[in-house]
Every structure is written in C-alpha cells, then in structure tokens.
Amino acid sequence: MIDWPIAGLLPHAGDMILLDAVEAFDSDSIEARLQVKPAGLFNLPDGSLPAWVGVEIMAQTVAAFAGCQARQAGLPVELGFLLGTRSFQCNVAYFPAGSLLRIRTTRSLQDDNGMGVFECHLDGPGIHAEARLNVFRPPEVASYLQEPTP
C-alpha cells in the first residue's frame, strides 16, 4: 500500500473524495480501493451508491495516478479534467453500502499536450464495471483556467 494520504494525491477536498487509499501504482497503472460509506454526497436513501458514480470513482483513480506521479517527481498535484467516457458498462444498478470496491486503471495513451486515455475496471462482491476514460491535464493549468481580460 502507498503511504501517501489520498487527500494529498487528489485535487479534491472533503466529501468529494470517494477513494480510501491507493494500493499500488507504477509507470502505467494504479490500483485503489474504497469501502462504500452509507452517507455521502451521492448516496441513495438506503446508503448505496448509484452505479453511475463508478465513472467518478474511476476518474478519481486516474487523478490519484497523476497525483502519485507528481508526488514521486516532487511536483505539486494539479487539476485535470474528465472529458468523457466510452462504453461504461456495469452489471449492477448500485453499489451497496459497506461494499469493498477495488479499482484498476491502466494508461493506454497519453500525449505531450495532456490528453490521455485510461482503461478502468471496478470490482466488488458481485460487481464489475469497466470504462475507457478520456482525460485532459493542460501543461499549465493556472493559465488555462484564467479568464481573458475584456
């Protein structure tokens, strides 16, 4: 398991952080986990998470991958953008409260302009979801977000 706290790897804060920990990472992949907590921003009244939240969980795993790379290189964690997903598939409608979910993400493409594609798999008890995420991390995030002066 990685010793860095998850909050130090993601550009998220508070209840928006869904992951619990990074289990392992290397130059092209990452493994993370979370236990579905019964109360949170996206939970249904019974404490479960709708399956569509799996896309956000996968996106946070990609963000944690970038965070691990940044921390390893002694650089700050930077903001990135989820552009979209292709063929998100999940065999359940929701993730029950208390379920332990494991997420594996592998980078299949990344260019020098910050565009990337990641193959993602989320598994738990009787649960399997997968998707291909398209992401973008501009080389200079601050200047990219700055509004032009009128």
Residue frames as qw, qx, qy, qz and C-alpha x, y, z in Angstrom:
[[0.000, 0.889, 0.458, 0.000, 0.00, 0.00, 0.00],
 [0.355, 0.542, -0.028, 0.761, 1.11, 3.56, -0.70],
 [0.395, -0.397, -0.534, 0.634, 1.78, 5.67, 2.40],
 [0.002, -0.095, -0.086, -0.992, 0.64, 8.99, 0.91],
 [0.291, 0.428, 0.650, -0.556, -2.77, 10.06, 2.23],
 [0.368, 0.517, 0.692, 0.344, -5.38, 10.04, -0.54],
 [0.033, 0.944, 0.271, -0.185, -6.22, 13.71, 0.13],
 [0.268, -0.723, 0.367, 0.521, -2.63, 14.58, -0.82],
 [0.390, -0.033, 0.766, 0.510, -2.96, 12.85, -4.19],
 [0.192, 0.630, 0.699, 0.279, -6.23, 14.33, -5.42],
 [0.059, 0.156, 0.015, 0.986, -7.21, 17.90, -6.27],
 [0.480, -0.553, -0.536, -0.420, -10.50, 17.22, -4.40],
 [0.014, -0.289, 0.583, -0.759, -11.50, 18.04, -0.85],
 [0.494, -0.079, 0.467, -0.729, -13.83, 16.85, 1.89],
 [0.707, 0.189, 0.599, -0.325, -16.79, 14.68, 0.96],
 [0.652, 0.645, -0.215, -0.335, -15.89, 14.85, -2.72],
 [0.116, 0.502, -0.857, -0.017, -13.03, 12.41, -2.09],
 [0.899, -0.049, -0.083, -0.428, -14.51, 8.97, -2.69],
 [0.766, 0.272, -0.553, 0.184, -11.36, 6.80, -2.65],
 [0.736, -0.676, 0.025, -0.006, -9.92, 5.44, 0.60],
 [0.503, -0.629, 0.502, 0.316, -6.41, 4.50, -0.48],
 [0.606, 0.614, -0.467, -0.196, -4.02, 3.69, -3.29],
 [0.946, -0.234, 0.224, 0.013, -2.88, 0.07, -3.06],
 [0.661, -0.195, 0.453, 0.565, -0.16, 0.18, -5.74],
 [0.474, 0.853, 0.038, -0.214, 0.98, 2.14, -8.79],
 [0.674, -0.151, 0.412, 0.594, 3.66, 2.01, -11.43],
 [0.128, -0.283, 0.327, 0.893, 4.54, 3.98, -14.56],
 [0.245, -0.084, -0.613, -0.746, 1.33, 3.00, -16.40],
 [0.543, -0.428, -0.649, -0.317, -1.22, 1.75, -13.87],
 [0.175, -0.322, 0.525, -0.768, -2.74, 2.16, -10.44],
 [0.476, -0.375, -0.790, -0.093, -4.86, 0.13, -8.04],
 [0.176, -0.285, 0.341, -0.878, -7.09, 1.85, -5.50],
 [0.289, -0.368, -0.883, 0.034, -9.86, 0.86, -3.13],
 [0.285, -0.265, 0.190, -0.901, -12.84, 2.25, -1.32],
 [0.058, -0.341, -0.914, 0.211, -15.49, 0.98, 1.01],
 [0.168, -0.546, -0.444, -0.691, -18.91, 2.39, 0.21],
 [0.045, -0.089, -0.584, 0.806, -19.84, 4.59, 3.14],
 [0.054, 0.574, 0.817, -0.006, -23.57, 4.82, 3.93],
 [0.040, 0.918, 0.288, -0.270, -23.68, 8.62, 3.86],
 [0.433, -0.236, 0.347, 0.798, -22.18, 10.95, 1.30],
 [0.197, 0.415, -0.155, -0.875, -22.87, 13.36, -1.50],
 [0.423, 0.198, -0.639, -0.611, -24.09, 10.72, -3.96],
 [0.039, 0.039, 0.976, -0.209, -25.67, 8.08, -1.71],
 [0.449, -0.376, -0.581, -0.566, -29.23, 6.88, -2.12],
 [0.561, -0.562, 0.154, -0.588, -31.51, 6.82, 0.98],
 [0.971, -0.227, -0.067, -0.044, -30.52, 3.19, 1.70],
 [0.499, -0.722, 0.404, 0.257, -26.82, 4.18, 1.78],
 [0.774, 0.165, 0.475, 0.385, -25.91, 2.61, -1.57],
 [0.042, -0.562, 0.314, 0.764, -24.21, 4.44, -4.42],
 [0.752, 0.576, 0.141, -0.286, -25.80, 4.55, -7.88],
 [0.847, 0.048, 0.346, 0.401, -23.65, 2.68, -10.40],
 [0.448, 0.814, 0.100, 0.356, -23.11, 5.84, -12.47],
 [0.345, -0.900, 0.266, -0.004, -20.92, 7.12, -9.62],
 [0.886, -0.104, 0.312, 0.328, -18.50, 4.45, -10.82],
 [0.554, 0.683, 0.096, 0.465, -17.39, 6.87, -13.53],
 [0.158, -0.909, 0.209, -0.325, -16.40, 9.42, -10.86],
 [0.802, -0.495, 0.326, 0.070, -14.66, 6.71, -8.83],
 [0.837, 0.250, 0.245, 0.422, -12.68, 5.70, -11.92],
 [0.297, 0.841, -0.003, 0.452, -11.89, 9.36, -12.69],
 [0.439, -0.839, 0.274, -0.165, -10.59, 9.86, -9.14],
 [0.891, -0.207, 0.316, 0.253, -8.40, 6.80, -9.60],
 [0.639, 0.561, 0.135, 0.509, -6.93, 8.39, -12.74],
 [0.072, -0.914, 0.121, -0.380, -6.43, 11.61, -10.75],
 [0.733, -0.614, 0.293, 0.023, -4.69, 9.62, -7.99],
 [0.867, 0.192, 0.209, 0.411, -2.42, 8.10, -10.67],
 [0.351, 0.759, -0.007, 0.549, -1.41, 11.62, -11.76],
 [0.432, -0.843, 0.170, -0.272, -1.03, 12.59, -8.09],
 [0.893, -0.325, 0.231, 0.211, 1.28, 9.64, -7.40],
 [0.718, 0.420, 0.125, 0.540, 3.41, 10.53, -10.42],
 [0.046, 0.867, -0.062, 0.492, 3.60, 14.17, -9.28],
 [0.644, -0.727, 0.209, -0.117, 4.49, 13.26, -5.68],
 [0.918, -0.073, 0.198, 0.336, 7.13, 10.80, -6.87],
 [0.567, 0.509, 0.105, 0.639, 8.69, 13.56, -9.01],
 [0.354, -0.357, -0.320, 0.803, 8.48, 16.14, -6.20],
 [0.047, -0.236, -0.344, -0.908, 5.90, 18.20, -8.10],
 [0.379, 0.102, 0.453, -0.800, 2.57, 19.61, -6.90],
 [0.291, 0.392, 0.872, 0.040, -0.68, 17.75, -7.59],
 [0.125, 0.178, -0.228, -0.949, -2.53, 19.56, -10.37],
 [0.601, 0.375, 0.394, -0.585, -6.07, 19.76, -11.63],
 [0.073, -0.062, 0.839, 0.536, -7.15, 17.61, -14.56],
 [0.566, 0.208, 0.050, -0.796, -10.39, 17.22, -16.47],
 [0.463, 0.183, 0.867, 0.031, -12.57, 14.25, -17.27],
 [0.219, 0.234, -0.417, -0.850, -13.59, 14.81, -20.89],
 [0.795, 0.073, -0.108, -0.593, -15.83, 11.79, -21.17],
 [0.490, -0.237, 0.836, -0.067, -16.13, 8.05, -21.24],
 [0.569, 0.241, -0.579, -0.531, -16.70, 5.41, -23.85],
 [0.732, -0.075, -0.642, -0.216, -18.72, 2.30, -23.18],
 [0.248, -0.328, 0.671, -0.617, -19.24, 2.47, -19.41],
 [0.714, -0.153, -0.599, -0.330, -20.69, -0.90, -18.51],
 [0.201, -0.314, 0.717, -0.589, -21.78, -2.12, -15.10],
 [0.382, -0.154, -0.889, -0.203, -23.57, -5.30, -14.12],
 [0.235, -0.529, -0.713, 0.395, -25.45, -3.73, -11.17],
 [0.006, 0.827, 0.346, 0.443, -27.62, -0.65, -10.66],
 [0.298, -0.873, 0.196, -0.332, -25.98, 0.36, -7.38],
 [0.507, 0.287, -0.690, 0.430, -23.05, -0.40, -5.07],
 [0.635, -0.637, -0.425, -0.103, -24.41, -1.47, -1.64],
 [0.257, -0.841, 0.330, -0.342, -23.28, 0.36, 1.50],
 [0.712, -0.508, 0.484, -0.031, -20.30, -1.40, 3.04],
 [0.912, 0.370, 0.108, 0.139, -19.14, -2.95, -0.25],
 [0.450, -0.602, 0.408, 0.518, -15.38, -3.02, -0.76],
 [0.683, 0.723, 0.102, -0.025, -14.59, -1.81, -4.28],
 [0.583, -0.397, 0.415, 0.575, -11.24, -2.22, -6.00],
 [0.494, 0.846, 0.045, -0.196, -10.36, -0.07, -8.99],
 [0.657, -0.192, 0.457, 0.568, -7.64, -0.87, -11.54],
 [0.391, 0.890, 0.060, -0.227, -6.72, 1.73, -14.12],
 [0.694, -0.116, 0.417, 0.575, -4.17, 1.43, -16.92],
 [0.167, 0.748, -0.165, -0.621, -2.96, 4.25, -19.14],
 [0.762, 0.312, 0.519, 0.230, -3.31, 3.27, -22.77],
 [0.463, 0.581, 0.224, 0.631, -2.43, 6.64, -24.31],
 [0.266, -0.864, -0.167, 0.394, -1.02, 9.97, -23.18],
 [0.589, 0.591, 0.118, 0.539, 0.42, 12.72, -25.34],
 [0.451, -0.022, -0.226, 0.863, 2.60, 15.75, -24.59],
 [0.162, -0.409, -0.180, -0.880, -0.39, 18.11, -24.78],
 [0.285, -0.142, 0.614, -0.722, -2.05, 16.49, -21.74],
 [0.793, 0.038, -0.197, -0.575, -4.60, 14.25, -23.46],
 [0.084, -0.294, 0.940, -0.150, -4.89, 10.74, -22.04],
 [0.786, -0.087, -0.362, -0.493, -6.95, 7.58, -22.31],
 [0.175, -0.341, 0.839, -0.387, -7.29, 5.11, -19.42],
 [0.632, -0.153, -0.697, -0.304, -8.82, 1.64, -19.28],
 [0.280, -0.353, 0.550, -0.703, -10.65, 1.27, -15.97],
 [0.600, -0.217, -0.752, -0.163, -12.10, -1.70, -14.08],
 [0.365, -0.390, 0.440, -0.721, -14.06, -1.57, -10.83],
 [0.618, -0.102, -0.770, -0.120, -14.79, -4.81, -8.95],
 [0.356, -0.332, 0.549, -0.679, -16.53, -5.74, -5.73],
 [0.332, 0.065, 0.916, -0.216, -18.73, -8.52, -4.37],
 [0.426, 0.538, 0.726, 0.024, -20.85, -9.46, -7.41],
 [0.192, 0.917, 0.076, -0.341, -19.91, -6.13, -9.02],
 [0.593, -0.059, 0.423, 0.683, -17.99, -5.46, -12.22],
 [0.303, 0.912, 0.170, -0.216, -17.82, -2.17, -14.10],
 [0.613, -0.118, 0.357, 0.694, -15.50, -1.03, -16.84],
 [0.306, 0.925, 0.190, -0.123, -14.97, 2.05, -18.97],
 [0.622, 0.195, 0.117, 0.749, -12.45, 3.88, -21.08],
 [0.143, -0.891, -0.249, 0.351, -11.95, 7.43, -19.76],
 [0.502, 0.563, 0.100, 0.649, -10.69, 10.35, -21.83],
 [0.446, -0.777, -0.210, 0.392, -8.90, 12.92, -19.69],
 [0.442, 0.710, -0.005, 0.549, -7.03, 16.18, -20.16],
 [0.546, -0.705, -0.109, 0.439, -4.41, 17.83, -17.98],
 [0.417, 0.879, -0.030, 0.229, -3.14, 21.01, -19.61],
 [0.698, 0.204, -0.314, 0.610, 0.57, 21.70, -19.24],
 [0.130, 0.094, -0.342, 0.926, -0.09, 24.99, -17.40],
 [0.158, -0.575, -0.803, 0.017, -3.40, 24.58, -15.55],
 [0.140, -0.623, -0.333, 0.694, -3.46, 28.06, -14.00],
 [0.054, 0.339, -0.339, -0.876, -3.07, 29.86, -17.31],
 [0.108, -0.222, -0.865, -0.436, -5.57, 27.50, -18.93],
 [0.178, -0.625, -0.741, 0.167, -8.25, 28.40, -16.35],
 [0.146, -0.436, -0.140, 0.877, -7.56, 32.12, -16.31],
 [0.378, 0.773, 0.509, -0.034, -10.28, 34.18, -17.97],
 [0.458, 0.300, 0.203, 0.812, -9.13, 36.62, -20.61],
 [0.068, -0.493, -0.293, 0.816, -9.41, 40.28, -19.73],
 [0.412, 0.742, 0.529, 0.012, -12.14, 42.09, -21.68]]
